[in-house]
Each structure stands twice: as structure tokens, then as C-alpha cells.
Amino acid sequence: MEKRLTKSQFMAALSETWGLSKKEAEEYYNKFVALLYKEIGRSGEIMLPGLGKFAKKHRAARKGRNPLTGADINIPAKTVLKFGVNKAAKDALL
């Protein structure tokens, strides 16, 4: 298995693909991420065509078990962020 891209390698690949400087590519990427955060915060989800969907989901409170002691514990309810890959991305990658 090959190593995954580091952030600097990813930004270099973006800059090469987009024909921009590394600094400009990182600025555009950061603006894209900020847009994702803003939209998920506003509506609770965002669809990325050709890739998938980020969505906030409420996870109900539940019982759990401490693996070290075996004692029962209560896990509180919380909101989590989920990402679902769409069919086109699955077909392309799997």
C-alpha cells in the first residue's frame, strides 16, 4: 500500500492541476473548506456532486461498556458529522 499524500503534496498537486501557484491553490482550497463549514452549519448538509454528501446527524444516548473494567457506562447524545460516498465515486474507486 502506498503512502497517502501529505498536505504539501496535495497542495502541490492542486496547484499543478489548476495551473496556479501553491499559495493560490491553498487559498482556494481554504475558501472551499470554509464554504463547506458554513453550509453544513447553516443547513446541516452539503452535497458534493460526483463525490458524496456531508451531513450532521443526531446520535441518541446509549449504553456502552468500559473495555478495561467491563463496567456499564452511559454515552450521552451528540451530533456527529457523517460523509456518504455517492454511487459514481464508489464505482470509480472500488
Secondary structure in CASP SS format (residue, H / E / C, confidence):
PFRMAT SS
TARGET T0000
AUTHOR 0000-0000-0000
METHOD secondary structure of the structure
MODEL  1
M C 1.00
E C 1.00
K C 1.00
R C 1.00
L C 1.00
T C 1.00
K H 1.00
S H 1.00
Q H 1.00
F H 1.00
M H 1.00
A H 1.00
A H 1.00
L H 1.00
S H 1.00
E H 1.00
T H 1.00
W H 1.00
G C 1.00
L C 1.00
S C 1.00
K H 1.00
K H 1.00
E H 1.00
A H 1.00
E H 1.00
E H 1.00
Y H 1.00
Y H 1.00
N H 1.00
K H 1.00
F H 1.00
V H 1.00
A H 1.00
L H 1.00
L H 1.00
Y H 1.00
K H 1.00
E H 1.00
I H 1.00
G H 1.00
R H 1.00
S H 1.00
G C 1.00
E E 1.00
I E 1.00
M E 1.00
L E 1.00
P C 1.00
G C 1.00
L C 1.00
G E 1.00
K E 1.00
F E 1.00
A E 1.00
K E 1.00
K E 1.00
H E 1.00
R E 1.00
A C 1.00
A C 1.00
R E 1.00
K E 1.00
G E 1.00
R E 1.00
N C 1.00
P C 1.00
L C 1.00
T C 1.00
G C 1.00
A C 1.00
D E 1.00
I E 1.00
N E 1.00
I E 1.00
P C 1.00
A C 1.00
K E 1.00
T E 1.00
V E 1.00
L E 1.00
K E 1.00
F E 1.00
G E 1.00
V E 1.00
N C 1.00
K H 1.00
A H 1.00
A H 1.00
K H 1.00
D H 1.00
A H 1.00
L H 1.00
L C 1.00
END
